């Protein structure tokens, strides 16, 4: 989707206008990249599911979570994904069995990179930035 911007021309022939456009274009590119982030949930015995990124996503067994996983090793409120600026962070919510990022137990908020794999019990959640087909 293209956005049209209308900015007033400056007395110096539009140089300042051009600088503003460049800054705005960078902001739109950053927002587009963040909005394209996805989480691919792979639960045992279920088809993969794709969830699009929000500012804050809760994960756990309870239906009150944004991502509800039917995994007996998951706590009711197990983990949280939180976007801060252009970064997405994973935190464990004091779960009984732990949250793992790329095989490492999460003990403090950890920054995610495209391709990272979150494991909660036997459920896997892959983080993607939208540059590839999420289910490939």
N, CA, C and O atoms as CSV, one atom per row, in Angstrom:
chain,resi,resn,atom,element,x,y,z
A,1,UNK,N,N,0.838,-1.167,0.000
A,1,UNK,CA,C,0.000,0.000,0.000
A,1,UNK,C,C,0.888,1.237,0.000
A,1,UNK,O,O,1.746,1.374,0.873
A,2,UNK,N,N,0.704,2.137,-0.955
A,2,UNK,CA,C,1.482,3.363,-1.028
A,2,UNK,C,C,0.775,4.473,-0.288
A,2,UNK,O,O,-0.452,4.571,-0.299
A,3,UNK,N,N,1.567,5.305,0.354
A,3,UNK,CA,C,1.013,6.459,1.052
A,3,UNK,C,C,1.508,7.709,0.357
A,3,UNK,O,O,2.694,7.828,0.051
A,4,UNK,N,N,0.622,8.623,0.112
A,4,UNK,CA,C,0.990,9.880,-0.516
A,4,UNK,C,C,1.144,10.931,0.576
A,4,UNK,O,O,0.288,11.059,1.452
A,5,UNK,N,N,2.244,11.683,0.518
A,5,UNK,CA,C,2.487,12.732,1.493
A,5,UNK,C,C,2.519,14.068,0.791
A,5,UNK,O,O,3.025,14.176,-0.326
A,6,UNK,N,N,1.990,15.072,1.429
A,6,UNK,CA,C,2.026,16.419,0.888
A,6,UNK,C,C,2.691,17.313,1.914
A,6,UNK,O,O,2.146,17.546,2.993
A,7,UNK,N,N,3.872,17.816,1.576
A,7,UNK,CA,C,4.599,18.699,2.477
A,7,UNK,C,C,4.816,20.033,1.786
A,7,UNK,O,O,5.057,20.061,0.580
A,8,UNK,N,N,4.737,21.134,2.510
A,8,UNK,CA,C,4.935,22.444,1.893
A,8,UNK,C,C,6.378,22.619,1.415
A,8,UNK,O,O,7.314,22.146,2.058
A,9,UNK,N,N,6.545,23.302,0.284
A,9,UNK,CA,C,7.884,23.586,-0.233
A,9,UNK,C,C,8.520,24.694,0.584
A,9,UNK,O,O,7.850,25.620,1.040
A,10,UNK,N,N,9.830,24.577,0.759
A,10,UNK,CA,C,10.569,25.585,1.505
A,10,UNK,C,C,11.089,26.663,0.559
A,10,UNK,O,O,11.143,26.465,-0.655
A,11,UNK,N,N,11.469,27.796,1.125
A,11,UNK,CA,C,11.977,28.916,0.341
A,11,UNK,C,C,13.299,28.573,-0.345
A,11,UNK,O,O,13.653,29.200,-1.344
A,12,UNK,N,N,14.032,27.586,0.176
A,12,UNK,CA,C,15.331,27.241,-0.398
A,12,UNK,C,C,15.221,26.244,-1.554
A,12,UNK,O,O,16.205,25.596,-1.909
A,13,UNK,N,N,14.052,26.123,-2.128
A,13,UNK,CA,C,13.896,25.272,-3.305
A,13,UNK,C,C,13.513,23.834,-2.978
A,13,UNK,O,O,13.563,22.976,-3.860
A,14,UNK,N,N,13.137,23.550,-1.750
A,14,UNK,CA,C,12.640,22.225,-1.422
A,14,UNK,C,C,13.663,21.286,-0.814
A,14,UNK,O,O,13.357,20.110,-0.614
A,15,UNK,N,N,14.878,21.760,-0.510
A,15,UNK,CA,C,15.893,20.893,0.077
A,15,UNK,C,C,15.444,20.343,1.424
A,15,UNK,O,O,15.602,19.152,1.690
A,16,UNK,N,N,14.890,21.195,2.271
A,16,UNK,CA,C,14.409,20.754,3.581
A,16,UNK,C,C,13.251,19.768,3.412
A,16,UNK,O,O,13.139,18.798,4.162
A,17,UNK,N,N,12.399,20.021,2.432
A,17,UNK,CA,C,11.291,19.117,2.134
A,17,UNK,C,C,11.831,17.732,1.762
A,17,UNK,O,O,11.293,16.713,2.195
A,18,UNK,N,N,12.885,17.705,0.967
A,18,UNK,CA,C,13.500,16.449,0.558
A,18,UNK,C,C,14.056,15.691,1.765
A,18,UNK,O,O,13.928,14.469,1.845
A,19,UNK,N,N,14.673,16.416,2.703
A,19,UNK,CA,C,15.199,15.786,3.918
A,19,UNK,C,C,14.069,15.186,4.747
A,19,UNK,O,O,14.197,14.084,5.281
A,20,UNK,N,N,12.961,15.920,4.850
A,20,UNK,CA,C,11.803,15.412,5.608
A,20,UNK,C,C,11.261,14.138,4.976
A,20,UNK,O,O,10.927,13.182,5.674
A,21,UNK,N,N,11.176,14.133,3.628
A,21,UNK,CA,C,10.669,12.954,2.914
A,21,UNK,C,C,11.559,11.747,3.190
A,21,UNK,O,O,11.055,10.647,3.415
A,22,UNK,N,N,12.878,11.939,3.176
A,22,UNK,CA,C,13.799,10.845,3.425
A,22,UNK,C,C,13.592,10.290,4.834
A,22,UNK,O,O,13.555,9.074,5.018
A,23,UNK,N,N,13.454,11.175,5.836
A,23,UNK,CA,C,13.219,10.716,7.208
A,23,UNK,C,C,11.908,9.954,7.302
A,23,UNK,O,O,11.843,8.908,7.948
A,24,UNK,N,N,10.854,10.474,6.657
A,24,UNK,CA,C,9.552,9.806,6.694
A,24,UNK,C,C,9.602,8.458,5.984
A,24,UNK,O,O,9.008,7.487,6.453
A,25,UNK,N,N,10.306,8.392,4.856
A,25,UNK,CA,C,10.426,7.125,4.132
A,25,UNK,C,C,11.122,6.077,4.999
A,25,UNK,O,O,10.725,4.912,4.989
A,26,UNK,N,N,12.158,6.474,5.752
A,26,UNK,CA,C,12.844,5.543,6.645
A,26,UNK,C,C,11.896,5.038,7.731
A,26,UNK,O,O,11.892,3.852,8.058
A,27,UNK,N,N,11.088,5.953,8.289
A,27,UNK,CA,C,10.126,5.555,9.325
A,27,UNK,C,C,9.116,4.567,8.769
A,27,UNK,O,O,8.820,3.564,9.418
A,28,UNK,N,N,8.577,4.825,7.574
A,28,UNK,CA,C,7.599,3.916,6.983
A,28,UNK,C,C,8.230,2.562,6.697
A,28,UNK,O,O,7.590,1.530,6.895
A,29,UNK,N,N,9.475,2.552,6.234
A,29,UNK,CA,C,10.162,1.286,5.968
A,29,UNK,C,C,10.325,0.499,7.261
A,29,UNK,O,O,10.123,-0.715,7.271
A,30,UNK,N,N,10.690,1.175,8.361
A,30,UNK,CA,C,10.858,0.517,9.648
A,30,UNK,C,C,9.531,-0.044,10.141
A,30,UNK,O,O,9.477,-1.186,10.597
A,31,UNK,N,N,8.465,0.738,10.058
A,31,UNK,CA,C,7.149,0.280,10.485
A,31,UNK,C,C,6.713,-0.919,9.659
A,31,UNK,O,O,6.175,-1.880,10.209
A,32,UNK,N,N,6.935,-0.885,8.351
A,32,UNK,CA,C,6.567,-2.010,7.496
A,32,UNK,C,C,7.316,-3.259,7.902
A,32,UNK,O,O,6.732,-4.342,7.952
A,33,UNK,N,N,8.610,-3.127,8.196
A,33,UNK,CA,C,9.398,-4.295,8.592
A,33,UNK,C,C,8.880,-4.877,9.899
A,33,UNK,O,O,8.790,-6.097,10.036
A,34,UNK,N,N,8.540,-4.028,10.859
A,34,UNK,CA,C,8.030,-4.499,12.140
A,34,UNK,C,C,6.677,-5.152,11.959
A,34,UNK,O,O,6.430,-6.217,12.526
A,35,UNK,N,N,5.787,-4.540,11.179
A,35,UNK,CA,C,4.444,-5.070,11.007
A,35,UNK,C,C,4.443,-6.404,10.266
A,35,UNK,O,O,3.482,-7.165,10.384
A,36,UNK,N,N,5.498,-6.707,9.507
A,36,UNK,CA,C,5.557,-7.938,8.739
A,36,UNK,C,C,5.994,-9.131,9.586
A,36,UNK,O,O,5.906,-10.269,9.124
A,37,UNK,N,N,6.464,-8.901,10.811
A,37,UNK,CA,C,6.951,-9.993,11.642
A,37,UNK,C,C,5.836,-10.987,11.927
A,37,UNK,O,O,4.687,-10.605,12.146
A,38,UNK,N,N,6.193,-12.266,11.921
A,38,UNK,CA,C,5.212,-13.322,12.180
A,38,UNK,C,C,5.804,-14.353,13.133
A,38,UNK,O,O,7.020,-14.466,13.292
A,39,UNK,N,N,4.900,-15.100,13.760
A,39,UNK,CA,C,5.288,-16.207,14.616
A,39,UNK,C,C,4.589,-17.448,14.078
A,39,UNK,O,O,3.366,-17.457,13.941
A,40,UNK,N,N,5.346,-18.490,13.773
A,40,UNK,CA,C,4.798,-19.733,13.241
A,40,UNK,C,C,4.780,-20.744,14.378
A,40,UNK,O,O,5.830,-21.115,14.904
A,41,UNK,N,N,3.582,-21.190,14.757
A,41,UNK,CA,C,3.425,-22.109,15.881
A,41,UNK,C,C,3.273,-23.526,15.352
A,41,UNK,O,O,2.408,-23.805,14.521
A,42,UNK,N,N,4.123,-24.413,15.842
A,42,UNK,CA,C,4.075,-25.821,15.449
A,42,UNK,C,C,3.831,-26.659,16.696
A,42,UNK,O,O,4.735,-26.885,17.501
A,43,UNK,N,N,2.575,-27.122,16.842
A,43,UNK,CA,C,2.214,-27.974,17.966
A,43,UNK,C,C,2.117,-29.404,17.495
A,43,UNK,O,O,1.729,-29.672,16.358
A,44,UNK,N,N,2.472,-30.325,18.378
A,44,UNK,CA,C,2.418,-31.752,18.054
A,44,UNK,C,C,0.999,-32.135,17.661
A,44,UNK,O,O,0.049,-31.861,18.395
A,45,UNK,N,N,0.856,-32.768,16.502
A,45,UNK,CA,C,-0.441,-33.237,16.040
A,45,UNK,C,C,-1.338,-32.173,15.436
A,45,UNK,O,O,-2.510,-32.445,15.174
A,46,UNK,N,N,-0.829,-30.969,15.208
A,46,UNK,CA,C,-1.630,-29.871,14.647
A,46,UNK,C,C,-0.925,-29.287,13.427
A,46,UNK,O,O,0.296,-29.372,13.296
A,47,UNK,N,N,-1.715,-28.697,12.544
A,47,UNK,CA,C,-1.155,-27.974,11.402
A,47,UNK,C,C,-0.449,-26.714,11.909
A,47,UNK,O,O,-0.888,-26.126,12.897
A,48,UNK,N,N,0.643,-26.287,11.248
A,48,UNK,CA,C,1.296,-25.034,11.645
A,48,UNK,C,C,0.321,-23.861,11.558
A,48,UNK,O,O,-0.535,-23.814,10.675
A,49,UNK,N,N,0.462,-22.942,12.461
A,49,UNK,CA,C,-0.415,-21.782,12.565
A,49,UNK,C,C,0.450,-20.528,12.507
A,49,UNK,O,O,1.532,-20.503,13.094
A,50,UNK,N,N,0.002,-19.498,11.817
A,50,UNK,CA,C,0.772,-18.263,11.706
A,50,UNK,C,C,0.046,-17.155,12.467
A,50,UNK,O,O,-1.145,-16.920,12.258
A,51,UNK,N,N,0.767,-16.490,13.335
A,51,UNK,CA,C,0.242,-15.368,14.108
A,51,UNK,C,C,1.057,-14.141,13.724
A,51,UNK,O,O,2.288,-14.181,13.718
A,52,UNK,N,N,0.370,-13.056,13.404
A,52,UNK,CA,C,1.077,-11.832,13.062
A,52,UNK,C,C,1.392,-11.050,14.320
A,52,UNK,O,O,0.617,-11.021,15.276
A,53,UNK,N,N,2.528,-10.432,14.291
A,53,UNK,CA,C,3.092,-9.708,15.416
A,53,UNK,C,C,2.195,-8.570,15.906
A,53,UNK,O,O,1.597,-7.845,15.111
A,54,UNK,N,N,2.117,-8.432,17.222
A,54,UNK,CA,C,1.466,-7.301,17.883
A,54,UNK,C,C,2.512,-6.696,18.808
A,54,UNK,O,O,3.631,-7.204,18.890
A,55,UNK,N,N,2.168,-5.624,19.501
A,55,UNK,CA,C,3.112,-4.999,20.425
A,55,UNK,C,C,3.437,-5.950,21.571
A,55,UNK,O,O,4.588,-6.034,22.000
A,56,UNK,N,N,2.433,-6.666,22.069
A,56,UNK,CA,C,2.633,-7.596,23.175
A,56,UNK,C,C,1.814,-8.856,22.911
A,56,UNK,O,O,0.635,-8.776,22.565
A,57,UNK,N,N,2.438,-10.012,23.075
A,57,UNK,CA,C,1.785,-11.292,22.834
A,57,UNK,C,C,2.064,-12.193,24.033
A,57,UNK,O,O,3.218,-12.382,24.418
A,58,UNK,N,N,1.003,-12.750,24.624
A,58,UNK,CA,C,1.178,-13.700,25.718
A,58,UNK,C,C,1.009,-15.115,25.178
A,58,UNK,O,O,0.246,-15.353,24.242
A,59,UNK,N,N,1.739,-16.049,25.788
A,59,UNK,CA,C,1.727,-17.450,25.349
A,59,UNK,C,C,1.484,-18.335,26.562
A,59,UNK,O,O,2.071,-18.123,27.623
A,60,UNK,N,N,0.613,-19.330,26.400
A,60,UNK,CA,C,0.394,-20.284,27.481
A,60,UNK,C,C,-0.794,-21.181,27.210
A,60,UNK,O,O,-1.405,-21.118,26.143
A,61,UNK,N,N,-1.117,-22.023,28.190
A,61,UNK,CA,C,-2.207,-22.993,28.065
A,61,UNK,C,C,-3.584,-22.355,28.197
A,61,UNK,O,O,-4.549,-22.863,27.626
A,62,UNK,N,N,-3.698,-21.253,28.935
A,62,UNK,CA,C,-4.986,-20.599,29.152
A,62,UNK,C,C,-5.510,-19.967,27.862
A,62,UNK,O,O,-4.742,-19.444,27.054
A,63,UNK,N,N,-6.823,-20.025,27.689
A,63,UNK,CA,C,-7.443,-19.409,26.505
A,63,UNK,C,C,-7.390,-17.888,26.570
A,63,UNK,O,O,-7.735,-17.224,25.592
A,64,UNK,N,N,-6.971,-17.329,27.681
A,64,UNK,CA,C,-6.828,-15.866,27.805
A,64,UNK,C,C,-5.584,-15.346,27.095
A,64,UNK,O,O,-5.446,-14.138,26.904
A,65,UNK,N,N,-4.686,-16.228,26.706
A,65,UNK,CA,C,-3.451,-15.828,26.026
A,65,UNK,C,C,-3.712,-15.527,24.559
A,65,UNK,O,O,-4.675,-16.021,23.972
A,66,UNK,N,N,-2.843,-14.710,23.975
A,66,UNK,CA,C,-2.917,-14.427,22.540
A,66,UNK,C,C,-2.577,-15.678,21.740
A,66,UNK,O,O,-3.190,-15.950,20.707
A,67,UNK,N,N,-1.589,-16.443,22.228
A,67,UNK,CA,C,-1.243,-17.723,21.626
A,67,UNK,C,C,-1.544,-18.786,22.675
A,67,UNK,O,O,-0.818,-18.933,23.658
A,68,UNK,N,N,-2.613,-19.513,22.451
A,68,UNK,CA,C,-3.035,-20.570,23.375
A,68,UNK,C,C,-2.516,-21.896,22.844
A,68,UNK,O,O,-2.891,-22.321,21.752
A,69,UNK,N,N,-1.653,-22.550,23.616
A,69,UNK,CA,C,-1.089,-23.824,23.173
A,69,UNK,C,C,-1.574,-24.942,24.086
A,69,UNK,O,O,-1.535,-24.826,25.311
A,70,UNK,N,N,-2.022,-26.005,23.478
A,70,UNK,CA,C,-2.505,-27.161,24.218
A,70,UNK,C,C,-1.371,-28.127,24.498
A,70,UNK,O,O,-1.406,-29.277,24.060
A,71,UNK,N,N,-0.387,-27.674,25.213
A,71,UNK,CA,C,0.797,-28.468,25.526
A,71,UNK,C,C,0.799,-28.700,27.030
A,71,UNK,O,O,0.785,-27.742,27.804
A,72,UNK,N,N,0.815,-29.959,27.450
A,72,UNK,CA,C,0.727,-30.244,28.886
A,72,UNK,C,C,1.935,-29.752,29.674
A,72,UNK,O,O,1.880,-29.677,30.902
A,73,UNK,N,N,3.024,-29.416,28.986
A,73,UNK,CA,C,4.210,-28.892,29.653
A,73,UNK,C,C,4.210,-27.361,29.727
A,73,UNK,O,O,5.138,-26.766,30.275
A,74,UNK,N,N,3.181,-26.733,29.183
A,74,UNK,CA,C,3.071,-25.272,29.211
A,74,UNK,C,C,2.301,-24.835,30.458
A,74,UNK,O,O,1.337,-25.484,30.861
A,75,UNK,N,N,2.727,-23.758,31.045
A,75,UNK,CA,C,1.994,-23.166,32.168
A,75,UNK,C,C,0.808,-22.389,31.610
A,75,UNK,O,O,0.760,-22.085,30.418
A,76,UNK,N,N,-0.154,-22.066,32.486
A,76,UNK,CA,C,-1.318,-21.292,32.021
A,76,UNK,C,C,-0.870,-19.984,31.387
A,76,UNK,O,O,-1.352,-19.619,30.314
A,77,UNK,N,N,0.042,-19.278,32.032
A,77,UNK,CA,C,0.653,-18.075,31.471
A,77,UNK,C,C,2.144,-18.363,31.460
A,77,UNK,O,O,2.798,-18.275,32.499
A,78,UNK,N,N,2.684,-18.702,30.313
A,78,UNK,CA,C,4.028,-19.264,30.225
A,78,UNK,C,C,5.111,-18.252,29.830
A,78,UNK,O,O,6.159,-18.180,30.471
A,79,UNK,N,N,4.857,-17.481,28.786
A,79,UNK,CA,C,5.876,-16.566,28.260
A,79,UNK,C,C,5.214,-15.358,27.612
A,79,UNK,O,O,3.998,-15.313,27.421
A,80,UNK,N,N,6.054,-14.378,27.279
A,80,UNK,CA,C,5.540,-13.152,26.671
A,80,UNK,C,C,6.518,-12.662,25.608
A,80,UNK,O,O,7.735,-12.721,25.784
A,81,UNK,N,N,5.963,-12.183,24.511
A,81,UNK,CA,C,6.728,-11.531,23.452
A,81,UNK,C,C,6.339,-10.062,23.483
A,81,UNK,O,O,5.154,-9.731,23.505
A,82,UNK,N,N,7.323,-9.190,23.484
A,82,UNK,CA,C,7.033,-7.759,23.579
A,82,UNK,C,C,7.912,-6.998,22.604
A,82,UNK,O,O,9.129,-7.177,22.564
A,83,UNK,N,N,7.265,-6.138,21.814
A,83,UNK,CA,C,8.002,-5.318,20.850
A,83,UNK,C,C,8.335,-3.985,21.497
A,83,UNK,O,O,7.467,-3.321,22.064
A,84,UNK,N,N,9.596,-3.605,21.406
A,84,UNK,CA,C,10.066,-2.301,21.887
A,84,UNK,C,C,10.873,-1.679,20.757
A,84,UNK,O,O,11.999,-2.099,20.486
A,85,UNK,N,N,10.301,-0.685,20.103
A,85,UNK,CA,C,10.955,-0.077,18.944
A,85,UNK,C,C,11.027,-1.077,17.815
A,85,UNK,O,O,10.004,-1.613,17.389
A,86,UNK,N,N,12.239,-1.337,17.321
A,86,UNK,CA,C,12.392,-2.283,16.211
A,86,UNK,C,C,12.842,-3.668,16.685
A,86,UNK,O,O,13.208,-4.511,15.866
A,87,UNK,N,N,12.816,-3.906,17.999
A,87,UNK,CA,C,13.225,-5.189,18.568
A,87,UNK,C,C,12.029,-5.931,19.161
A,87,UNK,O,O,11.086,-5.306,19.648
A,88,UNK,N,N,12.069,-7.265,19.120
A,88,UNK,CA,C,11.073,-8.104,19.770
A,88,UNK,C,C,11.805,-8.905,20.841
A,88,UNK,O,O,12.831,-9.528,20.568
A,89,UNK,N,N,11.270,-8.886,22.065
A,89,UNK,CA,C,11.899,-9.573,23.183
A,89,UNK,C,C,11.022,-10.716,23.682
A,89,UNK,O,O,9.797,-10.605,23.708
A,90,UNK,N,N,11.660,-11.813,24.075
A,90,UNK,CA,C,11.000,-12.975,24.662
A,90,UNK,C,C,11.335,-13.019,26.139
A,90,UNK,O,O,12.499,-12.904,26.525
A,91,UNK,N,N,10.295,-13.190,26.978
A,91,UNK,CA,C,10.485,-13.331,28.420
A,91,UNK,C,C,9.738,-14.552,28.907
A,91,UNK,O,O,8.639,-14.843,28.434
A,92,UNK,N,N,10.325,-15.268,29.849
A,92,UNK,CA,C,9.634,-16.366,30.514
A,92,UNK,C,C,8.817,-15.754,31.651
A,92,UNK,O,O,9.284,-14.835,32.325
A,93,UNK,N,N,7.611,-16.255,31.864
A,93,UNK,CA,C,6.719,-15.705,32.905
A,93,UNK,C,C,6.744,-16.597,34.147
A,93,UNK,O,O,5.693,-16.965,34.674
A,94,UNK,N,N,7.942,-16.942,34.609
A,94,UNK,CA,C,8.114,-17.807,35.782
A,94,UNK,C,C,7.399,-19.138,35.594
A,94,UNK,O,O,6.752,-19.639,36.514
A,95,UNK,N,N,7.517,-19.699,34.417
A,95,UNK,CA,C,6.857,-20.970,34.109
A,95,UNK,C,C,7.529,-22.110,34.864
A,95,UNK,O,O,8.685,-22.008,35.274
A,96,UNK,N,N,6.788,-23.190,35.037
A,96,UNK,CA,C,7.311,-24.358,35.753
A,96,UNK,C,C,8.387,-25.087,34.954
A,96,UNK,O,O,9.380,-25.531,35.529
A,97,UNK,N,N,8.208,-25.217,33.639
A,97,UNK,CA,C,9.129,-26.013,32.823
A,97,UNK,C,C,10.078,-25.196,31.955
A,97,UNK,O,O,10.884,-25.770,31.223
A,98,UNK,N,N,10.002,-23.894,32.022
A,98,UNK,CA,C,10.932,-23.049,31.296
A,98,UNK,C,C,10.568,-22.791,29.847
A,98,UNK,O,O,9.801,-23.528,29.227
A,99,UNK,N,N,11.144,-21.722,29.332
A,99,UNK,CA,C,11.012,-21.312,27.936
A,99,UNK,C,C,12.420,-21.349,27.353
A,99,UNK,O,O,13.379,-20.936,28.005
A,100,UNK,N,N,12.541,-21.844,26.128
A,100,UNK,CA,C,13.855,-21.991,25.506
A,100,UNK,C,C,13.911,-21.228,24.183
A,100,UNK,O,O,12.979,-21.278,23.381
A,101,UNK,N,N,15.010,-20.531,23.976
A,101,UNK,CA,C,15.261,-19.818,22.730
A,101,UNK,C,C,16.501,-20.428,22.104
A,101,UNK,O,O,17.601,-20.320,22.646
A,102,UNK,N,N,16.316,-21.075,20.949
A,102,UNK,CA,C,17.425,-21.745,20.252
A,102,UNK,C,C,18.168,-22.707,21.184
A,102,UNK,O,O,19.395,-22.800,21.140
A,103,UNK,N,N,17.415,-23.423,22.029
A,103,UNK,CA,C,17.996,-24.416,22.922
A,103,UNK,C,C,18.508,-23.884,24.243
A,103,UNK,O,O,18.902,-24.669,25.105
A,104,UNK,N,N,18.515,-22.569,24.430
A,104,UNK,CA,C,19.020,-21.959,25.662
A,104,UNK,C,C,17.849,-21.507,26.523
A,104,UNK,O,O,16.943,-20.831,26.036
A,105,UNK,N,N,17.865,-21.878,27.808
A,105,UNK,CA,C,16.780,-21.494,28.709
A,105,UNK,C,C,16.765,-19.976,28.885
A,105,UNK,O,O,17.811,-19.356,29.075
A,106,UNK,N,N,15.576,-19.388,28.821
A,106,UNK,CA,C,15.404,-17.941,28.945
A,106,UNK,C,C,15.268,-17.592,30.423
A,106,UNK,O,O,14.336,-18.045,31.087
A,107,UNK,N,N,16.199,-16.786,30.939
A,107,UNK,CA,C,16.129,-16.370,32.341
A,107,UNK,C,C,15.934,-14.860,32.464
A,107,UNK,O,O,15.584,-14.359,33.532
A,108,UNK,N,N,16.158,-14.150,31.382
A,108,UNK,CA,C,15.951,-12.693,31.316
A,108,UNK,C,C,15.437,-12.400,29.910
A,108,UNK,O,O,15.605,-13.229,29.016
A,109,UNK,N,N,14.813,-11.238,29.692
A,109,UNK,CA,C,14.325,-10.926,28.338
A,109,UNK,C,C,15.449,-11.062,27.305
A,109,UNK,O,O,16.558,-10.562,27.493
A,110,UNK,N,N,15.125,-11.758,26.207
A,110,UNK,CA,C,16.105,-11.982,25.140
A,110,UNK,C,C,15.563,-11.446,23.825
A,110,UNK,O,O,14.393,-11.644,23.498
A,111,UNK,N,N,16.410,-10.773,23.083
A,111,UNK,CA,C,16.048,-10.199,21.787
A,111,UNK,C,C,15.952,-11.305,20.741
A,111,UNK,O,O,16.789,-12.207,20.702
A,112,UNK,N,N,14.918,-11.229,19.889
A,112,UNK,CA,C,14.719,-12.216,18.828
A,112,UNK,C,C,15.295,-11.728,17.508
A,112,UNK,O,O,15.307,-10.532,17.218
A,113,UNK,N,N,15.773,-12.687,16.712
A,113,UNK,CA,C,16.232,-12.433,15.348
A,113,UNK,C,C,15.459,-13.361,14.427
A,113,UNK,O,O,15.041,-14.437,14.856
A,114,UNK,N,N,15.257,-12.974,13.170
A,114,UNK,CA,C,14.552,-13.854,12.230
A,114,UNK,C,C,15.179,-15.245,12.206
A,114,UNK,O,O,16.401,-15.393,12.158
A,115,UNK,N,N,14.318,-16.255,12.240
A,115,UNK,CA,C,14.775,-17.637,12.234
A,115,UNK,C,C,14.926,-18.236,13.620
A,115,UNK,O,O,15.110,-19.447,13.743
A,116,UNK,N,N,14.855,-17.420,14.675
A,116,UNK,CA,C,14.968,-17.941,16.033
A,116,UNK,C,C,13.824,-18.903,16.332
A,116,UNK,O,O,12.711,-18.742,15.831
A,117,UNK,N,N,14.119,-19.906,17.158
A,117,UNK,CA,C,13.149,-20.931,17.496
A,117,UNK,C,C,12.892,-20.916,19.004
A,117,UNK,O,O,13.808,-21.100,19.806
A,118,UNK,N,N,11.635,-20.694,19.370
A,118,UNK,CA,C,11.199,-20.696,20.765
A,118,UNK,C,C,10.594,-22.074,21.023
A,118,UNK,O,O,9.823,-22.583,20.209
A,119,UNK,N,N,10.951,-22.678,22.166
A,119,UNK,CA,C,10.352,-23.973,22.519
A,119,UNK,C,C,9.725,-23.885,23.896
A,119,UNK,O,O,10.357,-23.466,24.866
A,120,UNK,N,N,8.467,-24.290,23.955
A,120,UNK,CA,C,7.707,-24.383,25.201
A,120,UNK,C,C,7.164,-25.809,25.232
A,120,UNK,O,O,6.277,-26.150,24.449
A,121,UNK,N,N,7.681,-26.636,26.120
A,121,UNK,CA,C,7.306,-28.052,26.117
A,121,UNK,C,C,7.721,-28.672,24.794
A,121,UNK,O,O,8.892,-28.621,24.418
A,122,UNK,N,N,6.748,-29.265,24.080
A,122,UNK,CA,C,7.046,-29.837,22.755
A,122,UNK,C,C,6.569,-28.924,21.630
A,122,UNK,O,O,6.625,-29.296,20.458
A,123,UNK,N,N,6.100,-27.731,21.987
A,123,UNK,CA,C,5.623,-26.759,21.000
A,123,UNK,C,C,6.774,-25.865,20.567
A,123,UNK,O,O,7.550,-25.386,21.394
A,124,UNK,N,N,6.877,-25.647,19.263
A,124,UNK,CA,C,7.900,-24.754,18.722
A,124,UNK,C,C,7.237,-23.542,18.081
A,124,UNK,O,O,6.204,-23.658,17.421
A,125,UNK,N,N,7.841,-22.392,18.285
A,125,UNK,CA,C,7.362,-21.139,17.689
A,125,UNK,C,C,8.559,-20.507,16.997
A,125,UNK,O,O,9.561,-20.184,17.634
A,126,UNK,N,N,8.442,-20.334,15.685
A,126,UNK,CA,C,9.531,-19.740,14.911
A,126,UNK,C,C,9.225,-18.275,14.650
A,126,UNK,O,O,8.108,-17.912,14.280
A,127,UNK,N,N,10.239,-17.439,14.851
A,127,UNK,CA,C,10.100,-16.007,14.600
A,127,UNK,C,C,10.597,-15.706,13.191
A,127,UNK,O,O,11.693,-16.118,12.812
A,128,UNK,N,N,9.787,-14.986,12.416
A,128,UNK,CA,C,10.134,-14.625,11.048
A,128,UNK,C,C,9.891,-13.139,10.869
A,128,UNK,O,O,8.999,-12.574,11.502
A,129,UNK,N,N,10.676,-12.499,10.013
A,129,UNK,CA,C,10.483,-11.077,9.767
A,129,UNK,C,C,9.657,-10.810,8.523
A,129,UNK,O,O,9.536,-9.657,8.110
A,130,UNK,N,N,9.085,-11.843,7.912
A,130,UNK,CA,C,8.215,-11.660,6.765
A,130,UNK,C,C,8.918,-11.590,5.431
A,130,UNK,O,O,8.259,-11.360,4.417
A,131,UNK,N,N,10.227,-11.777,5.382
A,131,UNK,CA,C,10.949,-11.719,4.106
A,131,UNK,C,C,10.818,-13.010,3.314
A,131,UNK,O,O,11.178,-13.053,2.137
A,132,UNK,N,N,10.303,-14.067,3.947
A,132,UNK,CA,C,10.150,-15.336,3.254
A,132,UNK,C,C,8.730,-15.844,3.503
A,132,UNK,O,O,8.005,-15.292,4.331
A,133,UNK,N,N,8.338,-16.892,2.788
A,133,UNK,CA,C,7.043,-17.515,2.997
A,133,UNK,C,C,7.058,-18.155,4.377
A,133,UNK,O,O,7.877,-19.046,4.604
A,134,UNK,N,N,6.187,-17.749,5.326
A,134,UNK,CA,C,6.270,-18.224,6.699
A,134,UNK,C,C,6.097,-19.727,6.867
A,134,UNK,O,O,6.589,-20.276,7.853
A,135,UNK,N,N,5.430,-20.411,5.962
A,135,UNK,CA,C,5.215,-21.845,6.137
A,135,UNK,C,C,6.122,-22.693,5.264
A,135,UNK,O,O,5.915,-23.901,5.155
A,136,UNK,N,N,7.135,-22.079,4.633
A,136,UNK,CA,C,8.040,-22.879,3.785
A,136,UNK,C,C,9.130,-23.517,4.603
A,136,UNK,O,O,9.978,-24.223,4.058
